[in-house]
């Protein structure tokens, strides 16, 4: 079952159970997926659906930080609740050791030796860590590793 199909089935289950919050968030996810499909005139596969969900998660993280800065805990709580539902559809996150192993493998695979090769390494890691690691953190680790090596 694809991720889109899973979302549709979960939407139906939420309707039956009367879980209005979860239903609303799932509808938002499906709408974002459909919008991207219409805009790009393609059928999204699971990797592209994950990318769409990650983008939604990032938007909510940004909103939470802005709401917290403005002392709007009520709005921040809503965003955090939506993030919790979205995160249930993302794969489990990689820990630091797994990220370091991926970076080491990518450096060896691409033959990177300096900071100039960072783009190649980031691309190689992004392929394997899609949806499972914060790429800003990964990029920082890659930069530090290439600068030191």
N, C-alpha and C positions, 0 to 999 in steps of 0.2 A: 504494500500500500504506500503510495506516495505521500509526502507531507501535506500536499494540498487536499488529498482525499481524507487524510487523518483529521485535518482541520474541519472539513465539511461534516464528517461523522461526529466529531466532538461538538460542533455547533448544534447538530440535531439532538445529541444527548443533553446538552445544556438547555435546549428548549423544553425537552421532556421533563427534566428535573426542576426547571424553574430557576436555575442559577443565572440570574439576569446580569450580574457583573461579568462572569466568565463569557457568557453569550455575547455581550457587548464588545469585549476585547477580541474574541475570535472573529466577530464580524469586521472589526477594524483591520485585523490581519488579512482576512480574505479580501477586503476592499483594496488594501494596499497592493496585494498580489495581483488582483484583477486590473488595477490602474496601471501597473507596470506592464502587464501583458498587452493591454490596449495601447499604451503609449509606444511600446517597442514592437508591436505586432508579432509577438512570439508567444509560445507556450513555455512557461517557466518550468525548469526541472528542479529537483530538490536543492541543488547547490544554489541556484538563483533565488529560490524561495527562502533559504536560510539567510542569504545576503539581505533580502528584503526585511526579514524579521530582525536581523542584527541592526539594520539601519533604524528600524522603529525603536529598538532598545536604546540605541545611542541617543536618539531624539529625546526619549524619556529621561535618560540620565542627565542630559543637558537641562531639561526642564526642571528636574528635581533640584539641581544645583542653583538654578535661578530662583526657584520658588523658596528654597531655604534661605538664600541671600536676602530675599524680600520679606522674610518672616511669614510666609504663607504655608504653614504646616498642613493646612487642610488640603490645598492643591497638591502639595508634595506627596501626601499620603495616597492620593488617588493615583498619581503617576507611579509610585512604588508598587501599588497593588496591580496595576497594568503590567509593570515590568515582571512581576512574579508569574503572571499567566504566560507572558511571551517566553520567558526563560524555560518553561516546561517543554517547549517545542524545540529548543536548541540542544545540540549535543553537549555532553558533559565537558566541562572546561579542563584544559591541560594544566598540570601543576608545573612548577618551575623546573624541575628535573627533566620532565618531558619536553618542555620548550627548549631548554638548553641542548638536549639531545638532537632535536630537530634542527636547531641552528648549526650545531657541529656537523651534522650530516649534510646540510645544505651548503655550508662553506666548503666541505670536501668535494661535494658533487659539482659545484660551480667553479672550483679552483680559485675562489676569491682570496685575495691577499692584502687588499687595502680598502679604505673607505670608498674608493671609486667604484668598487664592485658591489656596493651595498644593495643597489636595485635588483641585481640578479639573485642575491641571497634572500631578500625580502619576498620576491616573487616565488622562489622555490619553497620557502616556509609557508607562505600564504596558501599555496596549493594544498599542503598537508594539514594545515591548522585552521582551515576555513571554518569559521563559526565556533571554534573551540578555544580561541585565545584572543586577547585584546591586542590587535596589531600595533597599536601605539607602544605598548610595553615591549612587544617583540622587536619592533624597530629600534627602540632604545638599547635593548640587549645586543642586537646585531651591530649597531654603531659602536658600542663600547668594545665588543669583541674584535671588530675589525680595526678599530683605532689602536687597541693594545697589541694586535698581532700583525 
